[in-house]
Structures are given as structure tokens and as C-alpha cells.
């Protein structure tokens, strides 16, 4: 995302078009130069009162010295490369880690967010990709030469060329500089749990609480716990969104056409067809809620669905929803946007607006995590 302050090795962005020869590449631990001020990279932590009396996250010792910007090649710690599959062109862009983090930050979070929120997102993005690189995980990538795609299946990403042409030369150089600052001030920092990079999941906004991992996915992850997230409610655009469906649409999308009666029969030139009557009742009842106050199980037309199933089948923004009826229409109102596991991006911005630092934001949304320099981790 910004003004290019990093010194580079004699390597340029490599572009390939398919088919590509197989490339065997692994991340080799090297003796990187440790950044001298780990805590300073996330900014000195000032304990501030959090919204609605929430307890402050565990404090990290403040370091007053500013992070030192690299000035010579000797001071520049080597970075791993990241190869990104660009879904629209089918090409692969290979670039250094911090440049990749900048591209993710540009795609995943608005540049007008608070700096501390952007720094929190930068750490989450860096942690996500480092976990994949260290594990050799290329799941979800259509070609073996790439580490990750540029889509939300992994992390959204804006290419270096696009940032240069549409941001730097297109009147958004100030935004690019702000994103670059967020990357620089968190340079090399990732989140770990018991010494390993975490699964740094994040989403747009919650309905007041985040979700336990096992209540949306199948695995219980100790640092992905449900926590309060009240900050986004007043600042998130489209916090509550209402979608209108006909009874027939819901029955079709949920696969209930053959299970719900009454239905009417209509004779056409090609024979007799069955139609859902516009007056058909569609009983809906919430059976249970998750810890994060989302729909866990709901009965619709006598069949039981998880909140996630309903969200995905109906294309809803979240699994926290309510409904009402208007004639033969059903109005479903969702709260928040996303799966709800990990860091709420609008919640992070709300915390930052109230004075929260990147450290506080991350420690709030990821329970019990630590901060580690990549260089330190790879030396082990």
C-alpha cells in the first residue's frame, strides 16, 4: 500500500502465465536480524477506558523509542517471498512479505480507518500468510506455484501494479502512505499462541459479539473465543440490512419444496405442475442461539437448519438475523456482516476511535495471544 521505503534485493516482481512448470519452494529459516523494538512496532500501550465498561486487555510494557526505519541493505532483514495467484488474470505475482501485507491492507480495510485499526489489520494479515508459508499450506490455490489467492477465500489483495497506477498515480498517494505507515510500524510482527502463528481470522462487523470458532466451523480454537464487540454498532454503514423473500423463494433455496404443504396444482399445456400457494404458511422458530448471540439452530417448515446453513443458502450477510411477515413475503433482517470469528474490522476501528491501540485491539479479539517477530520464530 504506499511510498516505497523498503530497500529491495535484486529481485523484481515475477509474472507468469499458465501453464507453469512445477516449482518446489519452501520457506527456509534464516538468521534474520531481529527488529529491536517489538512492542514499539505495535505502538506503546496506553491503558484507556474501553467502551461500556469492558475490561482493558492485558497491558504490554511500553517502549518509548520509535521503530527504526531501515537505511542500508545490512539493516534490512531478509523477507520471505509470497506468490499470489491473481484470479482475474490467471497470473502469479511474486513479491516480498511486507509488500504483500500492504496489498492485503489496501483490499481488506478502508484507508480512512484509524491508524491503530490499520496496524491491527496489518498484523492479522501478516500472521495469516506466515502461518500458511510455514506450514506449506497451498489449499484453495488453483496452481501449485502460488501460495495464496487474491480473493476473500484467503485474503483479498490488490496487486502492486494496481496500487501504483490507481492509487499512487491516481490521486490516492496520501492513502497509500497511510497504509505503508501501518505496515512499517508493525514490520515483522505476528501473533502466536504457544509459539506458533495463529489462524488470524477476521470479518467485517459483528452484531455485538464475536463467535466461538466451533460454533461456526467445527474446530474449537482456544484463541478464537466469543467476546463483546459493541463499538461498531454506531459507526458501521448498513449495520442492519433487510432482505425480502417470497415463501416460494425460501422453500426453493432451502430445498423444502417437497416437504411443505399446502400446495396448489395447476394444469398447463405440458401437464400438471405443483406450485407453492402464495398463502402457504412457513412456520419458523429459533431453537437455540450460539454464545455470540447468532442463530445456532432454527426450524423452518418443520426442518431443522443451522444458522450458517440458512445464511449461506439464502445469501445473508450474517447468521444473526430476525424475520417478520408482510403478506406472502418474509422479511429477514441481518445484523453485522461476516462469519463472526476473530477480529471485527469495524469493531477494531471503533476501539481505535476511543483511543485503543493495535495491541489492545488484537488482544481483545484474539484471546491469550502473544506477539513475536518473524525472525525470532524462524530461528527456533
C-alpha positions as a LaTeX table, in Angstrom:
\begin{tabular}{lrrr}
\hline
Residue & $x$ (\AA) & $y$ (\AA) & $z$ (\AA) \\
\hline
Unk1 & 0.00 & 0.00 & 0.00 \\
Unk2 & 2.32 & 3.08 & $-0.16$ \\
Unk3 & 5.52 & 5.17 & $-0.58$ \\
Unk4 & 8.18 & 2.56 & $-1.13$ \\
Unk5 & 10.65 & 2.92 & 1.73 \\
Unk6 & 11.93 & $-0.62$ & 1.79 \\
Unk7 & 15.27 & $-1.46$ & 0.17 \\
Unk8 & 14.98 & $-4.46$ & $-2.07$ \\
Unk9 & 17.21 & $-7.30$ & $-3.01$ \\
Unk10 & 17.98 & $-7.66$ & $-6.72$ \\
Unk11 & 14.61 & $-9.18$ & $-7.38$ \\
Unk12 & 11.64 & $-7.85$ & $-9.25$ \\
Unk13 & 8.04 & $-8.90$ & $-9.38$ \\
Unk14 & 7.79 & $-12.03$ & $-11.49$ \\
Unk15 & 4.81 & $-12.56$ & $-13.75$ \\
Unk16 & 3.89 & $-15.87$ & $-15.27$ \\
Unk17 & 1.03 & $-17.06$ & $-17.36$ \\
Unk18 & $-0.19$ & $-20.61$ & $-17.33$ \\
Unk19 & 0.85 & $-23.33$ & $-17.92$ \\
Unk20 & 3.70 & $-23.11$ & $-15.48$ \\
Unk21 & 6.43 & $-25.57$ & $-14.69$ \\
Unk22 & 6.17 & $-27.07$ & $-11.20$ \\
Unk23 & 8.12 & $-25.06$ & $-8.67$ \\
Unk24 & 9.26 & $-26.56$ & $-5.42$ \\
Unk25 & 9.79 & $-23.84$ & $-2.89$ \\
Unk26 & 9.86 & $-23.94$ & 0.84 \\
Unk27 & 10.40 & $-21.35$ & 3.49 \\
Unk28 & 13.94 & $-21.84$ & 4.82 \\
Unk29 & 14.66 & $-20.50$ & 8.29 \\
Unk30 & 17.42 & $-17.93$ & 8.05 \\
Unk31 & 19.15 & $-15.83$ & 10.62 \\
Unk32 & 17.12 & $-12.68$ & 10.19 \\
Unk33 & 18.09 & $-9.55$ & 12.03 \\
Unk34 & 15.68 & $-9.13$ & 14.91 \\
Unk35 & 13.85 & $-5.81$ & 15.00 \\
Unk36 & 14.97 & $-4.05$ & 18.18 \\
Unk37 & 11.68 & $-2.78$ & 19.46 \\
Unk38 & 8.91 & $-5.37$ & 19.17 \\
Unk39 & 6.47 & $-3.63$ & 21.43 \\
Unk40 & 7.17 & $-0.29$ & 19.81 \\
Unk41 & 6.15 & $-1.69$ & 16.46 \\
Unk42 & 2.63 & $-2.02$ & 17.76 \\
Unk43 & 2.94 & 1.39 & 19.48 \\
Unk44 & 3.37 & 1.97 & 23.22 \\
Unk45 & 0.31 & 0.73 & 25.03 \\
Unk46 & $-1.61$ & 3.34 & 26.97 \\
Unk47 & $-4.34$ & 1.78 & 29.10 \\
Unk48 & $-7.55$ & 3.53 & 28.14 \\
Unk49 & $-11.11$ & 3.02 & 29.33 \\
Unk50 & $-12.90$ & 0.73 & 26.89 \\
Unk51 & $-16.46$ & 1.06 & 25.67 \\
Unk52 & $-19.28$ & 0.27 & 28.09 \\
Unk53 & $-17.00$ & $-0.66$ & 30.94 \\
Unk54 & $-15.30$ & $-3.57$ & 29.18 \\
Unk55 & $-12.09$ & $-4.66$ & 30.96 \\
Unk56 & $-8.88$ & $-3.48$ & 29.34 \\
Unk57 & $-6.76$ & $-6.18$ & 27.65 \\
Unk58 & $-3.53$ & $-7.26$ & 29.33 \\
Unk59 & $-1.00$ & $-4.43$ & 29.13 \\
Unk60 & 2.25 & $-4.77$ & 27.21 \\
Unk61 & 5.28 & $-2.87$ & 28.57 \\
Unk62 & 5.57 & 0.45 & 26.77 \\
Unk63 & 8.67 & 1.21 & 24.76 \\
Unk64 & 9.22 & 4.87 & 24.05 \\
Unk65 & 11.84 & 4.57 & 21.32 \\
Unk66 & 10.33 & 4.80 & 17.83 \\
Unk67 & 10.81 & 1.93 & 15.39 \\
Unk68 & 13.96 & 2.36 & 13.36 \\
Unk69 & 13.45 & 2.60 & 9.60 \\
Unk70 & 15.93 & 0.54 & 7.56 \\
Unk71 & 18.60 & 2.68 & 5.96 \\
Unk72 & 21.07 & 0.22 & 4.45 \\
Unk73 & 20.93 & $-3.22$ & 2.96 \\
Unk74 & 22.78 & $-4.51$ & 6.03 \\
Unk75 & 19.98 & $-3.26$ & 8.26 \\
Unk76 & 17.26 & $-4.72$ & 6.05 \\
Unk77 & 16.13 & $-8.09$ & 7.37 \\
Unk78 & 15.52 & $-10.56$ & 4.52 \\
Unk79 & 11.86 & $-11.29$ & 3.87 \\
Unk80 & 10.19 & $-14.42$ & 2.58 \\
Unk81 & 8.54 & $-14.16$ & $-0.81$ \\
Unk82 & 4.81 & $-14.56$ & $-1.28$ \\
Unk83 & 3.42 & $-15.79$ & $-4.60$ \\
Unk84 & $-0.15$ & $-14.59$ & $-5.19$ \\
Unk85 & $-2.49$ & $-16.08$ & $-7.76$ \\
Unk86 & $-4.32$ & $-13.16$ & $-9.39$ \\
Unk87 & $-7.76$ & $-14.57$ & $-10.06$ \\
Unk88 & $-8.80$ & $-12.15$ & $-12.83$ \\
Unk89 & $-5.72$ & $-12.58$ & $-14.99$ \\
Unk90 & $-4.59$ & $-16.09$ & $-14.01$ \\
Unk91 & $-1.08$ & $-14.72$ & $-13.44$ \\
Unk92 & 1.17 & $-15.09$ & $-10.41$ \\
Unk93 & 2.71 & $-12.10$ & $-8.68$ \\
Unk94 & 5.72 & $-12.84$ & $-6.50$ \\
Unk95 & 6.75 & $-10.17$ & $-4.04$ \\
Unk96 & 8.25 & $-9.69$ & $-0.61$ \\
Unk97 & 6.19 & $-10.27$ & 2.52 \\
Unk98 & 5.73 & $-6.66$ & 3.63 \\
Unk99 & 4.68 & $-5.58$ & 0.14 \\
Unk100 & 2.12 & $-8.39$ & 0.18 \\
Unk101 & 0.80 & $-7.21$ & 3.56 \\
Unk102 & 0.40 & $-3.72$ & 2.11 \\
Unk103 & $-1.65$ & $-5.12$ & $-0.78$ \\
Unk104 & $-3.89$ & $-7.04$ & 1.63 \\
Unk105 & $-4.37$ & $-3.99$ & 3.82 \\
Unk106 & $-5.43$ & $-1.92$ & 0.80 \\
Unk107 & $-8.02$ & $-4.53$ & $-0.16$ \\
Unk108 & $-9.31$ & $-5.52$ & 3.27 \\
Unk109 & $-9.71$ & $-2.26$ & 5.19 \\
Unk110 & $-10.69$ & 1.28 & 4.15 \\
Unk111 & $-7.73$ & 3.66 & 4.21 \\
Unk112 & $-9.77$ & 6.21 & 6.16 \\
Unk113 & $-9.92$ & 3.88 & 9.15 \\
Unk114 & $-7.95$ & 4.88 & 12.23 \\
Unk115 & $-4.21$ & 4.15 & 12.04 \\
Unk116 & $-4.34$ & 1.77 & 15.01 \\
Unk117 & $-7.08$ & $-0.27$ & 13.34 \\
Unk118 & $-4.99$ & $-0.44$ & 10.16 \\
Unk119 & $-1.99$ & $-1.60$ & 12.19 \\
Unk120 & $-4.08$ & $-4.33$ & 13.82 \\
Unk121 & $-5.24$ & $-5.47$ & 10.36 \\
Unk122 & $-1.65$ & $-5.47$ & 9.09 \\
Unk123 & $-0.58$ & $-7.79$ & 11.92 \\
Unk124 & $-3.55$ & $-10.08$ & 11.28 \\
Unk125 & $-2.78$ & $-10.21$ & 7.54 \\
Unk126 & 0.91 & $-10.92$ & 8.14 \\
Unk127 & 0.06 & $-13.64$ & 10.66 \\
Unk128 & $-2.36$ & $-15.29$ & 8.25 \\
Unk129 & 0.13 & $-15.61$ & 5.42 \\
Unk130 & 3.06 & $-16.62$ & 7.65 \\
Unk131 & 1.01 & $-19.49$ & 9.06 \\
Unk132 & 0.40 & $-20.72$ & 5.51 \\
Unk133 & 4.02 & $-20.29$ & 4.43 \\
Unk134 & 5.45 & $-22.08$ & 7.45 \\
Unk135 & 3.00 & $-24.95$ & 7.10 \\
Unk136 & 3.49 & $-25.21$ & 3.32 \\
Unk137 & $-0.27$ & $-24.80$ & 3.02 \\
Unk138 & $-1.44$ & $-24.13$ & $-0.54$ \\
Unk139 & $-5.02$ & $-25.24$ & $-0.06$ \\
Unk140 & $-7.56$ & $-23.42$ & $-2.21$ \\
Unk141 & $-4.95$ & $-22.31$ & $-4.77$ \\
Unk142 & $-5.62$ & $-23.45$ & $-8.36$ \\
Unk143 & $-1.94$ & $-23.71$ & $-9.40$ \\
Unk144 & 0.92 & $-25.29$ & $-7.41$ \\
Unk145 & 3.27 & $-22.36$ & $-7.96$ \\
Unk146 & 1.23 & $-19.93$ & $-5.84$ \\
Unk147 & 0.97 & $-19.69$ & $-2.06$ \\
Unk148 & $-2.34$ & $-17.86$ & $-1.85$ \\
Unk149 & $-5.08$ & $-16.30$ & $-3.99$ \\
Unk150 & $-6.12$ & $-12.66$ & $-4.06$ \\
Unk151 & $-9.70$ & $-13.45$ & $-3.01$ \\
Unk152 & $-11.59$ & $-13.49$ & 0.28 \\
Unk153 & $-11.21$ & $-17.27$ & 0.25 \\
Unk154 & $-7.81$ & $-16.41$ & 1.71 \\
Unk155 & $-7.24$ & $-12.65$ & 1.98 \\
Unk156 & $-8.32$ & $-10.03$ & $-0.52$ \\
Unk157 & $-5.29$ & $-8.45$ & $-2.18$ \\
Unk158 & $-4.60$ & $-5.54$ & $-4.55$ \\
Unk159 & $-1.60$ & $-6.02$ & $-6.84$ \\
Unk160 & 1.47 & $-3.77$ & $-6.82$ \\
Unk161 & 0.72 & $-2.61$ & $-10.35$ \\
Unk162 & $-2.80$ & $-1.55$ & $-9.40$ \\
Unk163 & $-1.57$ & 0.31 & $-6.31$ \\
Unk164 & 0.98 & 2.15 & $-8.46$ \\
Unk165 & $-1.40$ & 3.06 & $-11.28$ \\
Unk166 & $-4.71$ & 3.60 & $-9.48$ \\
Unk167 & $-3.54$ & 4.75 & $-6.05$ \\
Unk168 & $-0.12$ & 6.40 & $-6.25$ \\
Unk169 & $-0.67$ & 7.98 & $-9.65$ \\
Unk170 & $-4.44$ & 8.26 & $-9.31$ \\
Unk171 & $-4.67$ & 10.84 & $-6.54$ \\
Unk172 & $-4.57$ & 8.44 & $-3.58$ \\
Unk173 & $-0.92$ & 8.78 & $-2.63$ \\
Unk174 & $-1.90$ & 10.01 & 0.88 \\
Unk175 & $-3.99$ & 6.87 & 1.44 \\
Unk176 & $-1.13$ & 4.73 & 0.18 \\
Unk177 & 1.28 & 6.47 & 2.54 \\
Unk178 & $-1.03$ & 5.85 & 5.48 \\
Unk179 & $-1.25$ & 2.14 & 4.71 \\
Unk180 & 2.52 & 1.97 & 4.26 \\
Unk181 & 2.96 & 3.54 & 7.69 \\
Unk182 & 0.71 & 0.91 & 9.27 \\
Unk183 & 2.80 & $-1.83$ & 7.66 \\
Unk184 & 6.12 & $-0.22$ & 8.62 \\
Unk185 & 5.16 & 0.36 & 12.24 \\
Unk186 & 4.22 & $-3.31$ & 12.65 \\
Unk187 & 7.02 & $-4.66$ & 10.47 \\
Unk188 & 7.74 & $-8.34$ & 11.05 \\
Unk189 & 5.25 & $-8.71$ & 13.92 \\
Unk190 & 2.84 & $-11.64$ & 14.00 \\
Unk191 & 0.51 & $-13.16$ & 16.59 \\
Unk192 & 1.37 & $-16.51$ & 18.13 \\
Unk193 & $-0.24$ & $-18.95$ & 20.52 \\
Unk194 & 2.05 & $-21.41$ & 22.30 \\
Unk195 & 4.84 & $-20.35$ & 19.97 \\
Unk196 & 3.01 & $-20.90$ & 16.67 \\
Unk197 & 1.34 & $-18.42$ & 14.30 \\
Unk198 & $-2.39$ & $-18.28$ & 14.90 \\
Unk199 & $-5.28$ & $-18.62$ & 12.47 \\
Unk200 & $-5.91$ & $-14.87$ & 12.30 \\
Unk201 & $-9.48$ & $-14.90$ & 11.01 \\
Unk202 & $-11.34$ & $-11.61$ & 10.71 \\
Unk203 & $-14.60$ & $-10.30$ & 9.31 \\
Unk204 & $-16.40$ & $-7.02$ & 8.60 \\
Unk205 & $-18.69$ & $-6.39$ & 11.58 \\
Unk206 & $-20.49$ & $-8.18$ & 14.38 \\
Unk207 & $-23.91$ & $-7.77$ & 15.88 \\
Unk208 & $-22.41$ & $-7.02$ & 19.29 \\
Unk209 & $-20.44$ & $-10.22$ & 19.94 \\
Unk210 & $-17.92$ & $-12.33$ & 18.08 \\
Unk211 & $-18.32$ & $-16.07$ & 17.73 \\
Unk212 & $-16.62$ & $-19.12$ & 19.20 \\
Unk213 & $-14.83$ & $-20.89$ & 16.35 \\
Unk214 & $-16.59$ & $-24.21$ & 16.91 \\
Unk215 & $-19.99$ & $-22.59$ & 16.64 \\
Unk216 & $-19.38$ & $-21.59$ & 13.04 \\
Unk217 & $-16.68$ & $-24.04$ & 12.00 \\
Unk218 & $-16.12$ & $-27.47$ & 13.54 \\
Unk219 & $-12.89$ & $-26.93$ & 15.48 \\
Unk220 & $-12.61$ & $-25.31$ & 18.92 \\
Unk221 & $-9.64$ & $-22.96$ & 18.75 \\
Unk222 & $-8.59$ & $-21.56$ & 22.15 \\
Unk223 & $-7.78$ & $-18.03$ & 20.97 \\
Unk224 & $-10.91$ & $-17.66$ & 18.81 \\
Unk225 & $-13.40$ & $-17.12$ & 21.64 \\
Unk226 & $-16.60$ & $-15.11$ & 21.71 \\
Unk227 & $-16.02$ & $-11.59$ & 23.07 \\
Unk228 & $-18.13$ & $-8.47$ & 23.25 \\
Unk229 & $-17.84$ & $-6.08$ & 20.31 \\
Unk230 & $-20.14$ & $-3.09$ & 20.87 \\
Unk231 & $-18.01$ & $-0.49$ & 19.08 \\
Unk232 & $-19.25$ & $-0.98$ & 15.53 \\
Unk233 & $-22.98$ & $-0.57$ & 16.11 \\
Unk234 & $-22.99$ & 3.23 & 15.85 \\
Unk235 & $-20.39$ & 3.59 & 13.09 \\
Unk236 & $-20.97$ & 0.70 & 10.67 \\
Unk237 & $-22.82$ & 1.50 & 7.44 \\
Unk238 & $-25.66$ & $-0.95$ & 6.82 \\
Unk239 & $-25.28$ & $-2.43$ & 10.29 \\
Unk240 & $-28.81$ & $-3.88$ & 9.92 \\
Unk241 & $-29.92$ & $-4.94$ & 6.45 \\
Unk242 & $-33.33$ & $-6.35$ & 5.49 \\
Unk243 & $-33.80$ & $-8.78$ & 2.60 \\
Unk244 & $-37.24$ & $-9.66$ & 1.25 \\
Unk245 & $-38.11$ & $-13.16$ & 0.08 \\
Unk246 & $-41.25$ & $-14.85$ & $-1.11$ \\
Unk247 & $-42.22$ & $-18.06$ & 0.64 \\
Unk248 & $-41.54$ & $-19.92$ & $-2.61$ \\
Unk249 & $-38.00$ & $-18.48$ & $-2.81$ \\
Unk250 & $-37.16$ & $-19.62$ & 0.69 \\
Unk251 & $-38.59$ & $-23.07$ & 0.11 \\
Unk252 & $-36.61$ & $-23.47$ & $-3.09$ \\
Unk253 & $-33.31$ & $-22.24$ & $-1.66$ \\
Unk254 & $-33.65$ & $-24.41$ & 1.44 \\
Unk255 & $-34.73$ & $-27.43$ & $-0.59$ \\
Unk256 & $-38.12$ & $-27.68$ & 1.08 \\
Unk257 & $-40.44$ & $-27.66$ & $-1.93$ \\
Unk258 & $-41.44$ & $-31.29$ & $-1.50$ \\
Unk259 & $-41.86$ & $-31.06$ & 2.26 \\
Unk260 & $-44.14$ & $-28.10$ & 2.81 \\
Unk261 & $-47.89$ & $-28.18$ & 2.23 \\
Unk262 & $-50.41$ & $-26.96$ & 1.30 \\
Unk263 & $-49.63$ & $-26.57$ & $-2.36$ \\
Unk264 & $-51.86$ & $-25.95$ & $-5.33$ \\
Unk265 & $-51.92$ & $-27.83$ & $-8.62$ \\
Unk266 & $-52.08$ & $-26.05$ & $-11.93$ \\
Unk267 & $-52.80$ & $-27.65$ & $-15.30$ \\
Unk268 & $-50.77$ & $-26.38$ & $-18.24$ \\
Unk269 & $-50.41$ & $-27.47$ & $-21.86$ \\
Unk270 & $-47.46$ & $-29.62$ & $-20.89$ \\
Unk271 & $-49.21$ & $-31.28$ & $-17.98$ \\
Unk272 & $-49.93$ & $-30.75$ & $-14.31$ \\
Unk273 & $-47.39$ & $-28.83$ & $-12.21$ \\
Unk274 & $-47.24$ & $-28.20$ & $-8.50$ \\
Unk275 & $-46.99$ & $-24.61$ & $-7.25$ \\
Unk276 & $-46.48$ & $-23.33$ & $-3.75$ \\
Unk277 & $-49.59$ & $-21.41$ & $-2.80$ \\
Unk278 & $-48.99$ & $-17.76$ & $-2.04$ \\
Unk279 & $-50.99$ & $-18.28$ & 1.12 \\
Unk280 & $-48.82$ & $-21.16$ & 2.29 \\
Unk281 & $-47.67$ & $-20.72$ & 5.87 \\
Unk282 & $-44.00$ & $-21.20$ & 6.57 \\
Unk283 & $-43.51$ & $-21.81$ & 10.29 \\
Unk284 & $-40.13$ & $-20.58$ & 11.53 \\
Unk285 & $-38.83$ & $-20.95$ & 15.07 \\
Unk286 & $-35.44$ & $-20.32$ & 16.67 \\
Unk287 & $-34.38$ & $-23.41$ & 18.60 \\
Unk288 & $-31.07$ & $-22.21$ & 20.05 \\
Unk289 & $-28.51$ & $-19.40$ & 19.94 \\
Unk290 & $-24.72$ & $-19.50$ & 19.91 \\
Unk291 & $-22.54$ & $-17.92$ & 22.57 \\
Unk292 & $-22.13$ & $-15.00$ & 20.17 \\
Unk293 & $-25.92$ & $-14.46$ & 20.04 \\
Unk294 & $-26.29$ & $-15.77$ & 16.49 \\
Unk295 & $-28.77$ & $-18.37$ & 15.29 \\
Unk296 & $-27.46$ & $-21.81$ & 16.17 \\
Unk297 & $-30.46$ & $-23.88$ & 15.09 \\
Unk298 & $-33.76$ & $-22.85$ & 13.56 \\
Unk299 & $-36.79$ & $-24.85$ & 12.49 \\
Unk300 & $-38.21$ & $-23.81$ & 9.11 \\
Unk301 & $-41.17$ & $-25.61$ & 7.64 \\
Unk302 & $-40.60$ & $-28.47$ & 10.06 \\
Unk303 & $-36.95$ & $-28.99$ & 9.06 \\
Unk304 & $-34.00$ & $-28.01$ & 11.24 \\
Unk305 & $-31.15$ & $-25.89$ & 9.89 \\
Unk306 & $-28.07$ & $-24.31$ & 11.42 \\
Unk307 & $-27.82$ & $-20.54$ & 11.27 \\
Unk308 & $-24.82$ & $-20.92$ & 8.99 \\
Unk309 & $-26.81$ & $-23.08$ & 6.57 \\
Unk310 & $-29.60$ & $-20.52$ & 6.37 \\
Unk311 & $-27.10$ & $-17.70$ & 5.92 \\
Unk312 & $-25.31$ & $-19.45$ & 3.07 \\
Unk313 & $-28.38$ & $-20.83$ & 1.32 \\
Unk314 & $-30.24$ & $-17.51$ & 1.42 \\
Unk315 & $-27.16$ & $-15.36$ & 0.81 \\
Unk316 & $-27.49$ & $-13.44$ & 4.08 \\
Unk317 & $-24.79$ & $-11.14$ & 5.45 \\
Unk318 & $-24.60$ & $-12.97$ & 8.79 \\
Unk319 & $-26.19$ & $-15.73$ & 10.83 \\
Unk320 & $-27.54$ & $-13.22$ & 13.35 \\
Unk321 & $-30.97$ & $-12.44$ & 11.96 \\
Unk322 & $-34.64$ & $-11.95$ & 12.74 \\
Unk323 & $-37.68$ & $-12.07$ & 10.48 \\
Unk324 & $-41.18$ & $-10.74$ & 10.02 \\
Unk325 & $-44.02$ & $-11.38$ & 7.59 \\
Unk326 & $-45.71$ & $-9.00$ & 5.20 \\
Unk327 & $-48.41$ & $-10.69$ & 3.15 \\
Unk328 & $-46.80$ & $-13.63$ & 1.38 \\
Unk329 & $-43.34$ & $-12.06$ & 1.82 \\
Unk330 & $-40.84$ & $-12.81$ & 4.55 \\
Unk331 & $-38.51$ & $-10.00$ & 5.61 \\
Unk332 & $-35.21$ & $-11.19$ & 7.12 \\
Unk333 & $-33.06$ & $-8.60$ & 8.88 \\
Unk334 & $-29.40$ & $-9.39$ & 9.49 \\
Unk335 & $-27.08$ & $-7.68$ & 11.98 \\
Unk336 & $-23.39$ & $-7.28$ & 11.21 \\
Unk337 & $-21.57$ & $-8.81$ & 8.26 \\
Unk338 & $-19.44$ & $-11.94$ & 8.11 \\
Unk339 & $-18.84$ & $-15.23$ & 9.89 \\
Unk340 & $-18.15$ & $-13.52$ & 13.21 \\
Unk341 & $-14.98$ & $-15.42$ & 14.18 \\
Unk342 & $-11.88$ & $-13.44$ & 15.20 \\
Unk343 & $-11.45$ & $-9.69$ & 14.74 \\
Unk344 & $-14.29$ & $-7.41$ & 13.73 \\
Unk345 & $-12.81$ & $-4.82$ & 11.39 \\
Unk346 & $-15.42$ & $-2.16$ & 12.18 \\
Unk347 & $-15.10$ & $-3.07$ & 15.84 \\
Unk348 & $-11.36$ & $-2.51$ & 15.58 \\
Unk349 & $-11.98$ & 0.92 & 14.08 \\
Unk350 & $-14.46$ & 1.73 & 16.84 \\
Unk351 & $-11.93$ & 0.72 & 19.51 \\
Unk352 & $-9.28$ & 2.86 & 17.82 \\
Unk353 & $-11.64$ & 5.85 & 17.73 \\
Unk354 & $-11.95$ & 5.55 & 21.52 \\
Unk355 & $-8.16$ & 5.52 & 21.95 \\
Unk356 & $-7.44$ & 1.80 & 21.78 \\
Unk357 & $-4.07$ & 0.77 & 20.36 \\
Unk358 & $-3.37$ & $-2.01$ & 17.89 \\
Unk359 & $-2.10$ & $-4.10$ & 20.79 \\
Unk360 & $-5.34$ & $-3.65$ & 22.72 \\
Unk361 & $-7.46$ & $-4.39$ & 19.68 \\
Unk362 & $-5.65$ & $-7.62$ & 18.86 \\
Unk363 & $-5.53$ & $-8.84$ & 22.45 \\
Unk364 & $-9.24$ & $-8.20$ & 22.78 \\
Unk365 & $-10.30$ & $-10.13$ & 19.70 \\
Unk366 & $-7.71$ & $-12.94$ & 19.92 \\
Unk367 & $-7.71$ & $-14.42$ & 23.42 \\
Unk368 & $-4.38$ & $-15.22$ & 25.09 \\
Unk369 & $-2.13$ & $-14.49$ & 22.10 \\
Unk370 & 1.44 & $-13.19$ & 22.15 \\
Unk371 & 3.39 & $-11.03$ & 19.70 \\
Unk372 & 6.51 & $-12.44$ & 18.06 \\
Unk373 & 8.98 & $-11.23$ & 15.46 \\
Unk374 & 9.09 & $-13.49$ & 12.42 \\
Unk375 & 12.89 & $-13.55$ & 12.62 \\
Unk376 & 12.71 & $-14.90$ & 16.18 \\
Unk377 & 10.19 & $-17.55$ & 15.23 \\
Unk378 & 12.21 & $-18.86$ & 12.28 \\
Unk379 & 15.39 & $-19.16$ & 14.36 \\
Unk380 & 13.81 & $-21.85$ & 16.54 \\
\hline
\end{tabular}
